[in-house]
Amino acid sequence: MDTTQSYLQSLYADMKFEYDKCKGKLRILPKGYLHVQYAKKGVRMYWSHSDPSEPGNHYVPDRLSESDFPIIKGIRERLICSLKIKVLKTNLYWLEKLLKHYQPFHDDAIVSQLKEPYKTLPGFEHLLTPEHIPVQSENPIYRQYLIHSNSVGELFRSKSEMHISEMLLSA
């Protein structure tokens, strides 16, 4: 198994664990929402239940009593878990897709799929076999003027020569 694939699978397992943990927390946290109203005199918070058997909105006073802390903290934690679940669900979906279509890769396999002109570009020398090493021009006279290179690596004195060689290679 490829190290990248094993990393993705462990990442998927960690995200799935976190997703299940948040789902479990949502079952025990208090239901409802905290609504904030802005007024001239300040901010007022109301806690509304999503449970229809509970009466409407409860005003949360500016100075919270000790009995209000767990409820407010639980509502805040519920919102955080809901947002986490939303993000984790998306990430898990895309990780599943990635793992399904993942293909391990190696430099040799990629270079073997390249077309011939691309194999001789600078930077791939360590991956190339001896038959792919660029051919130098056989003309020994004025080698210092051979400055233009075609896609195969042959050197030429002018761009015109280089373009002609490219046309001959593509034919």
CNS distance restraints for C-alpha pairs under 8 A (distance, minus, plus):
assign (resid   1 and name CA) (resid   5 and name CA) 6.87 0.50 0.50
assign (resid   1 and name CA) (resid   6 and name CA) 6.85 0.50 0.50
assign (resid   2 and name CA) (resid   6 and name CA) 6.33 0.50 0.50
assign (resid   2 and name CA) (resid 104 and name CA) 6.30 0.50 0.50
assign (resid   3 and name CA) (resid   7 and name CA) 6.08 0.50 0.50
assign (resid   4 and name CA) (resid   8 and name CA) 6.22 0.50 0.50
assign (resid   4 and name CA) (resid 104 and name CA) 7.88 0.50 0.50
assign (resid   5 and name CA) (resid   9 and name CA) 6.19 0.50 0.50
assign (resid   5 and name CA) (resid  99 and name CA) 7.22 0.50 0.50
assign (resid   5 and name CA) (resid 102 and name CA) 7.50 0.50 0.50
assign (resid   5 and name CA) (resid 104 and name CA) 7.65 0.50 0.50
assign (resid   6 and name CA) (resid  10 and name CA) 6.18 0.50 0.50
assign (resid   7 and name CA) (resid  11 and name CA) 6.10 0.50 0.50
assign (resid   8 and name CA) (resid  12 and name CA) 6.06 0.50 0.50
assign (resid   8 and name CA) (resid  95 and name CA) 7.45 0.50 0.50
assign (resid   8 and name CA) (resid  99 and name CA) 7.27 0.50 0.50
assign (resid   9 and name CA) (resid  13 and name CA) 6.18 0.50 0.50
assign (resid   9 and name CA) (resid  99 and name CA) 7.62 0.50 0.50
assign (resid  10 and name CA) (resid  14 and name CA) 6.18 0.50 0.50
assign (resid  11 and name CA) (resid  15 and name CA) 6.19 0.50 0.50
assign (resid  12 and name CA) (resid  16 and name CA) 6.05 0.50 0.50
assign (resid  12 and name CA) (resid  92 and name CA) 6.57 0.50 0.50
assign (resid  12 and name CA) (resid  95 and name CA) 6.66 0.50 0.50
assign (resid  12 and name CA) (resid  96 and name CA) 7.90 0.50 0.50
assign (resid  13 and name CA) (resid  17 and name CA) 6.15 0.50 0.50
assign (resid  14 and name CA) (resid  18 and name CA) 6.29 0.50 0.50
assign (resid  15 and name CA) (resid  19 and name CA) 6.04 0.50 0.50
assign (resid  15 and name CA) (resid  88 and name CA) 6.56 0.50 0.50
assign (resid  15 and name CA) (resid  92 and name CA) 6.97 0.50 0.50
assign (resid  16 and name CA) (resid  20 and name CA) 6.18 0.50 0.50
assign (resid  16 and name CA) (resid  88 and name CA) 7.87 0.50 0.50
assign (resid  16 and name CA) (resid  92 and name CA) 7.25 0.50 0.50
assign (resid  17 and name CA) (resid  21 and name CA) 6.15 0.50 0.50
assign (resid  18 and name CA) (resid  22 and name CA) 6.21 0.50 0.50
assign (resid  19 and name CA) (resid  23 and name CA) 6.24 0.50 0.50
assign (resid  19 and name CA) (resid  84 and name CA) 7.73 0.50 0.50
assign (resid  19 and name CA) (resid  85 and name CA) 5.91 0.50 0.50
assign (resid  19 and name CA) (resid  88 and name CA) 6.28 0.50 0.50
assign (resid  19 and name CA) (resid  89 and name CA) 7.53 0.50 0.50
assign (resid  20 and name CA) (resid  24 and name CA) 6.20 0.50 0.50
assign (resid  21 and name CA) (resid  25 and name CA) 6.30 0.50 0.50
assign (resid  22 and name CA) (resid  26 and name CA) 6.29 0.50 0.50
assign (resid  22 and name CA) (resid  81 and name CA) 5.51 0.50 0.50
assign (resid  22 and name CA) (resid  82 and name CA) 7.75 0.50 0.50
assign (resid  22 and name CA) (resid  84 and name CA) 7.54 0.50 0.50
assign (resid  22 and name CA) (resid  85 and name CA) 6.70 0.50 0.50
assign (resid  23 and name CA) (resid  27 and name CA) 6.90 0.50 0.50
assign (resid  23 and name CA) (resid  81 and name CA) 7.75 0.50 0.50
assign (resid  23 and name CA) (resid  85 and name CA) 7.47 0.50 0.50
assign (resid  24 and name CA) (resid  28 and name CA) 7.24 0.50 0.50
assign (resid  25 and name CA) (resid  29 and name CA) 6.18 0.50 0.50
assign (resid  25 and name CA) (resid  78 and name CA) 7.79 0.50 0.50
assign (resid  25 and name CA) (resid  81 and name CA) 7.61 0.50 0.50
assign (resid  26 and name CA) (resid  78 and name CA) 6.18 0.50 0.50
assign (resid  26 and name CA) (resid  81 and name CA) 7.08 0.50 0.50
assign (resid  26 and name CA) (resid  82 and name CA) 7.82 0.50 0.50
assign (resid  29 and name CA) (resid  74 and name CA) 5.59 0.50 0.50
assign (resid  29 and name CA) (resid  75 and name CA) 7.14 0.50 0.50
assign (resid  29 and name CA) (resid  77 and name CA) 7.65 0.50 0.50
assign (resid  29 and name CA) (resid  78 and name CA) 6.25 0.50 0.50
assign (resid  30 and name CA) (resid  71 and name CA) 6.64 0.50 0.50
assign (resid  30 and name CA) (resid  74 and name CA) 5.85 0.50 0.50
assign (resid  30 and name CA) (resid  75 and name CA) 6.17 0.50 0.50
assign (resid  30 and name CA) (resid  78 and name CA) 7.53 0.50 0.50
assign (resid  31 and name CA) (resid  49 and name CA) 6.23 0.50 0.50
assign (resid  31 and name CA) (resid  50 and name CA) 6.20 0.50 0.50
assign (resid  31 and name CA) (resid  51 and name CA) 7.37 0.50 0.50
assign (resid  31 and name CA) (resid  75 and name CA) 6.95 0.50 0.50
assign (resid  31 and name CA) (resid  78 and name CA) 7.79 0.50 0.50
assign (resid  32 and name CA) (resid  47 and name CA) 6.76 0.50 0.50
assign (resid  32 and name CA) (resid  48 and name CA) 5.38 0.50 0.50
assign (resid  32 and name CA) (resid  49 and name CA) 4.18 0.50 0.50
assign (resid  32 and name CA) (resid  50 and name CA) 4.95 0.50 0.50
assign (resid  32 and name CA) (resid  51 and name CA) 7.59 0.50 0.50
assign (resid  32 and name CA) (resid  75 and name CA) 6.78 0.50 0.50
assign (resid  33 and name CA) (resid  47 and name CA) 5.70 0.50 0.50
assign (resid  33 and name CA) (resid  48 and name CA) 5.43 0.50 0.50
assign (resid  33 and name CA) (resid  49 and name CA) 6.65 0.50 0.50
assign (resid  33 and name CA) (resid  50 and name CA) 7.61 0.50 0.50
assign (resid  33 and name CA) (resid  75 and name CA) 6.50 0.50 0.50
assign (resid  34 and name CA) (resid  45 and name CA) 6.64 0.50 0.50
assign (resid  34 and name CA) (resid  46 and name CA) 5.69 0.50 0.50
assign (resid  34 and name CA) (resid  47 and name CA) 4.57 0.50 0.50
assign (resid  34 and name CA) (resid  48 and name CA) 6.48 0.50 0.50
assign (resid  34 and name CA) (resid  72 and name CA) 7.81 0.50 0.50
assign (resid  34 and name CA) (resid  75 and name CA) 7.04 0.50 0.50
assign (resid  35 and name CA) (resid  45 and name CA) 5.59 0.50 0.50
assign (resid  35 and name CA) (resid  46 and name CA) 5.04 0.50 0.50
assign (resid  35 and name CA) (resid  47 and name CA) 6.15 0.50 0.50
assign (resid  35 and name CA) (resid  48 and name CA) 7.42 0.50 0.50
assign (resid  36 and name CA) (resid  43 and name CA) 6.83 0.50 0.50
assign (resid  36 and name CA) (resid  44 and name CA) 5.77 0.50 0.50
assign (resid  36 and name CA) (resid  45 and name CA) 4.55 0.50 0.50
assign (resid  36 and name CA) (resid  46 and name CA) 6.39 0.50 0.50
assign (resid  37 and name CA) (resid  43 and name CA) 5.72 0.50 0.50
assign (resid  37 and name CA) (resid  44 and name CA) 5.12 0.50 0.50
assign (resid  37 and name CA) (resid  45 and name CA) 6.24 0.50 0.50
assign (resid  38 and name CA) (resid  42 and name CA) 6.14 0.50 0.50
assign (resid  38 and name CA) (resid  43 and name CA) 4.68 0.50 0.50
assign (resid  38 and name CA) (resid  44 and name CA) 6.47 0.50 0.50
assign (resid  39 and name CA) (resid  43 and name CA) 5.95 0.50 0.50
assign (resid  39 and name CA) (resid  44 and name CA) 7.58 0.50 0.50
assign (resid  44 and name CA) (resid  59 and name CA) 7.71 0.50 0.50
assign (resid  44 and name CA) (resid  60 and name CA) 7.32 0.50 0.50
assign (resid  44 and name CA) (resid  61 and name CA) 7.63 0.50 0.50
assign (resid  44 and name CA) (resid  62 and name CA) 7.54 0.50 0.50
assign (resid  45 and name CA) (resid  59 and name CA) 6.28 0.50 0.50
assign (resid  45 and name CA) (resid  60 and name CA) 5.44 0.50 0.50
assign (resid  45 and name CA) (resid  61 and name CA) 7.51 0.50 0.50
assign (resid  46 and name CA) (resid  57 and name CA) 6.10 0.50 0.50
assign (resid  46 and name CA) (resid  58 and name CA) 5.49 0.50 0.50
assign (resid  46 and name CA) (resid  59 and name CA) 4.64 0.50 0.50
assign (resid  46 and name CA) (resid  60 and name CA) 5.58 0.50 0.50
assign (resid  47 and name CA) (resid  57 and name CA) 5.62 0.50 0.50
assign (resid  47 and name CA) (resid  58 and name CA) 5.14 0.50 0.50
assign (resid  47 and name CA) (resid  59 and name CA) 6.48 0.50 0.50
assign (resid  47 and name CA) (resid  60 and name CA) 6.90 0.50 0.50
assign (resid  48 and name CA) (resid  56 and name CA) 6.19 0.50 0.50
assign (resid  48 and name CA) (resid  57 and name CA) 4.54 0.50 0.50
assign (resid  48 and name CA) (resid  58 and name CA) 6.36 0.50 0.50
assign (resid  49 and name CA) (resid  54 and name CA) 6.53 0.50 0.50
assign (resid  49 and name CA) (resid  55 and name CA) 7.76 0.50 0.50
assign (resid  49 and name CA) (resid  56 and name CA) 6.85 0.50 0.50
assign (resid  49 and name CA) (resid  57 and name CA) 7.02 0.50 0.50
assign (resid  60 and name CA) (resid  64 and name CA) 7.03 0.50 0.50
assign (resid  60 and name CA) (resid  68 and name CA) 7.70 0.50 0.50
assign (resid  64 and name CA) (resid  68 and name CA) 5.91 0.50 0.50
assign (resid  64 and name CA) (resid  69 and name CA) 6.92 0.50 0.50
assign (resid  65 and name CA) (resid  69 and name CA) 6.95 0.50 0.50
assign (resid  66 and name CA) (resid  70 and name CA) 7.81 0.50 0.50
assign (resid  67 and name CA) (resid  71 and name CA) 7.54 0.50 0.50
assign (resid  68 and name CA) (resid  72 and name CA) 6.20 0.50 0.50
assign (resid  69 and name CA) (resid  73 and name CA) 5.89 0.50 0.50
assign (resid  70 and name CA) (resid  74 and name CA) 5.80 0.50 0.50
assign (resid  71 and name CA) (resid  75 and name CA) 6.13 0.50 0.50
assign (resid  72 and name CA) (resid  76 and name CA) 6.20 0.50 0.50
assign (resid  73 and name CA) (resid  77 and name CA) 6.11 0.50 0.50
assign (resid  74 and name CA) (resid  78 and name CA) 6.01 0.50 0.50
assign (resid  75 and name CA) (resid  79 and name CA) 6.31 0.50 0.50
assign (resid  76 and name CA) (resid  80 and name CA) 6.35 0.50 0.50
assign (resid  77 and name CA) (resid  81 and name CA) 6.11 0.50 0.50
assign (resid  78 and name CA) (resid  82 and name CA) 6.07 0.50 0.50
assign (resid  79 and name CA) (resid  83 and name CA) 6.26 0.50 0.50
assign (resid  80 and name CA) (resid  84 and name CA) 6.13 0.50 0.50
assign (resid  81 and name CA) (resid  85 and name CA) 6.04 0.50 0.50
assign (resid  82 and name CA) (resid  86 and name CA) 6.34 0.50 0.50
assign (resid  83 and name CA) (resid  87 and name CA) 6.42 0.50 0.50
assign (resid  84 and name CA) (resid  88 and name CA) 5.96 0.50 0.50
assign (resid  85 and name CA) (resid  89 and name CA) 5.85 0.50 0.50
assign (resid  86 and name CA) (resid  90 and name CA) 6.55 0.50 0.50
assign (resid  87 and name CA) (resid  91 and name CA) 6.24 0.50 0.50
assign (resid  88 and name CA) (resid  92 and name CA) 5.88 0.50 0.50
assign (resid  89 and name CA) (resid  93 and name CA) 6.16 0.50 0.50
assign (resid  90 and name CA) (resid  94 and name CA) 6.44 0.50 0.50
assign (resid  91 and name CA) (resid  95 and name CA) 6.06 0.50 0.50
assign (resid  92 and name CA) (resid  96 and name CA) 6.07 0.50 0.50
assign (resid  93 and name CA) (resid  97 and name CA) 6.49 0.50 0.50
assign (resid  94 and name CA) (resid  98 and name CA) 6.10 0.50 0.50
assign (resid  95 and name CA) (resid  99 and name CA) 6.02 0.50 0.50
assign (resid  96 and name CA) (resid 100 and name CA) 6.06 0.50 0.50
assign (resid  97 and name CA) (resid 101 and name CA) 6.32 0.50 0.50
assign (resid  98 and name CA) (resid 102 and name CA) 5.60 0.50 0.50
assign (resid 105 and name CA) (resid 109 and name CA) 6.94 0.50 0.50
assign (resid 105 and name CA) (resid 110 and name CA) 7.21 0.50 0.50
assign (resid 106 and name CA) (resid 110 and name CA) 6.42 0.50 0.50
assign (resid 107 and name CA) (resid 111 and name CA) 6.12 0.50 0.50
assign (resid 107 and name CA) (resid 127 and name CA) 7.45 0.50 0.50
assign (resid 108 and name CA) (resid 112 and name CA) 6.10 0.50 0.50
assign (resid 108 and name CA) (resid 127 and name CA) 6.86 0.50 0.50
assign (resid 109 and name CA) (resid 113 and name CA) 6.57 0.50 0.50
assign (resid 110 and name CA) (resid 114 and name CA) 6.73 0.50 0.50
assign (resid 111 and name CA) (resid 119 and name CA) 6.81 0.50 0.50
assign (resid 111 and name CA) (resid 127 and name CA) 7.42 0.50 0.50
assign (resid 114 and name CA) (resid 118 and name CA) 6.22 0.50 0.50
assign (resid 114 and name CA) (resid 119 and name CA) 6.29 0.50 0.50
assign (resid 115 and name CA) (resid 119 and name CA) 6.64 0.50 0.50
assign (resid 116 and name CA) (resid 120 and name CA) 7.15 0.50 0.50
assign (resid 116 and name CA) (resid 152 and name CA) 7.36 0.50 0.50
assign (resid 117 and name CA) (resid 121 and name CA) 7.25 0.50 0.50
assign (resid 117 and name CA) (resid 151 and name CA) 4.76 0.50 0.50
assign (resid 117 and name CA) (resid 152 and name CA) 5.26 0.50 0.50
assign (resid 118 and name CA) (resid 151 and name CA) 7.10 0.50 0.50
assign (resid 119 and name CA) (resid 124 and name CA) 6.81 0.50 0.50
assign (resid 119 and name CA) (resid 128 and name CA) 7.37 0.50 0.50
assign (resid 119 and name CA) (resid 132 and name CA) 7.16 0.50 0.50
assign (resid 120 and name CA) (resid 124 and name CA) 6.93 0.50 0.50
assign (resid 120 and name CA) (resid 125 and name CA) 7.50 0.50 0.50
assign (resid 120 and name CA) (resid 132 and name CA) 6.62 0.50 0.50
assign (resid 120 and name CA) (resid 133 and name CA) 6.73 0.50 0.50
assign (resid 120 and name CA) (resid 134 and name CA) 6.27 0.50 0.50
assign (resid 120 and name CA) (resid 151 and name CA) 7.04 0.50 0.50
assign (resid 120 and name CA) (resid 152 and name CA) 6.00 0.50 0.50
assign (resid 120 and name CA) (resid 153 and name CA) 6.40 0.50 0.50
assign (resid 121 and name CA) (resid 151 and name CA) 7.30 0.50 0.50
assign (resid 121 and name CA) (resid 153 and name CA) 7.66 0.50 0.50
assign (resid 124 and name CA) (resid 128 and name CA) 6.46 0.50 0.50
assign (resid 125 and name CA) (resid 133 and name CA) 7.46 0.50 0.50
assign (resid 128 and name CA) (resid 132 and name CA) 5.90 0.50 0.50
assign (resid 128 and name CA) (resid 133 and name CA) 6.94 0.50 0.50
assign (resid 129 and name CA) (resid 133 and name CA) 7.08 0.50 0.50
assign (resid 134 and name CA) (resid 152 and name CA) 6.21 0.50 0.50
assign (resid 134 and name CA) (resid 153 and name CA) 4.63 0.50 0.50
assign (resid 134 and name CA) (resid 154 and name CA) 6.54 0.50 0.50
assign (resid 135 and name CA) (resid 152 and name CA) 7.49 0.50 0.50
assign (resid 135 and name CA) (resid 153 and name CA) 6.01 0.50 0.50
assign (resid 135 and name CA) (resid 154 and name CA) 5.44 0.50 0.50
assign (resid 136 and name CA) (resid 153 and name CA) 7.24 0.50 0.50
assign (resid 136 and name CA) (resid 154 and name CA) 5.37 0.50 0.50
assign (resid 136 and name CA) (resid 155 and name CA) 6.20 0.50 0.50
assign (resid 137 and name CA) (resid 154 and name CA) 5.92 0.50 0.50
assign (resid 137 and name CA) (resid 155 and name CA) 5.77 0.50 0.50
assign (resid 137 and name CA) (resid 156 and name CA) 7.47 0.50 0.50
assign (resid 139 and name CA) (resid 143 and name CA) 7.44 0.50 0.50
assign (resid 142 and name CA) (resid 146 and name CA) 7.52 0.50 0.50
assign (resid 145 and name CA) (resid 156 and name CA) 7.79 0.50 0.50
assign (resid 145 and name CA) (resid 157 and name CA) 5.51 0.50 0.50
assign (resid 146 and name CA) (resid 155 and name CA) 5.37 0.50 0.50
assign (resid 146 and name CA) (resid 156 and name CA) 4.75 0.50 0.50
assign (resid 146 and name CA) (resid 157 and name CA) 4.49 0.50 0.50
assign (resid 146 and name CA) (resid 158 and name CA) 7.84 0.50 0.50
assign (resid 147 and name CA) (resid 155 and name CA) 6.27 0.50 0.50
assign (resid 147 and name CA) (resid 156 and name CA) 6.13 0.50 0.50
assign (resid 147 and name CA) (resid 157 and name CA) 5.95 0.50 0.50
assign (resid 147 and name CA) (resid 158 and name CA) 7.73 0.50 0.50
assign (resid 148 and name CA) (resid 155 and name CA) 5.47 0.50 0.50
assign (resid 148 and name CA) (resid 156 and name CA) 5.03 0.50 0.50
assign (resid 148 and name CA) (resid 157 and name CA) 6.18 0.50 0.50
assign (resid 148 and name CA) (resid 158 and name CA) 6.39 0.50 0.50
assign (resid 148 and name CA) (resid 159 and name CA) 6.34 0.50 0.50
assign (resid 148 and name CA) (resid 162 and name CA) 6.66 0.50 0.50
assign (resid 149 and name CA) (resid 153 and name CA) 5.44 0.50 0.50
assign (resid 149 and name CA) (resid 154 and name CA) 5.47 0.50 0.50
assign (resid 149 and name CA) (resid 155 and name CA) 4.53 0.50 0.50
assign (resid 149 and name CA) (resid 156 and name CA) 6.21 0.50 0.50
assign (resid 149 and name CA) (resid 162 and name CA) 6.68 0.50 0.50
assign (resid 150 and name CA) (resid 154 and name CA) 5.68 0.50 0.50
assign (resid 150 and name CA) (resid 155 and name CA) 6.79 0.50 0.50
assign (resid 150 and name CA) (resid 162 and name CA) 5.71 0.50 0.50
assign (resid 150 and name CA) (resid 163 and name CA) 7.69 0.50 0.50
assign (resid 150 and name CA) (resid 165 and name CA) 7.27 0.50 0.50
assign (resid 150 and name CA) (resid 166 and name CA) 6.49 0.50 0.50
assign (resid 151 and name CA) (resid 166 and name CA) 7.26 0.50 0.50
assign (resid 155 and name CA) (resid 162 and name CA) 7.71 0.50 0.50
assign (resid 156 and name CA) (resid 161 and name CA) 6.21 0.50 0.50
assign (resid 156 and name CA) (resid 162 and name CA) 5.96 0.50 0.50
assign (resid 157 and name CA) (resid 161 and name CA) 7.13 0.50 0.50
assign (resid 158 and name CA) (resid 162 and name CA) 6.51 0.50 0.50
assign (resid 159 and name CA) (resid 163 and name CA) 6.09 0.50 0.50
assign (resid 160 and name CA) (resid 164 and name CA) 6.20 0.50 0.50
assign (resid 161 and name CA) (resid 165 and name CA) 6.23 0.50 0.50
assign (resid 162 and name CA) (resid 166 and name CA) 6.26 0.50 0.50
assign (resid 163 and name CA) (resid 167 and name CA) 6.28 0.50 0.50
assign (resid 164 and name CA) (resid 168 and name CA) 6.25 0.50 0.50
assign (resid 165 and name CA) (resid 169 and name CA) 6.07 0.50 0.50
assign (resid 166 and name CA) (resid 170 and name CA) 6.16 0.50 0.50
assign (resid 167 and name CA) (resid 171 and name CA) 6.21 0.50 0.50
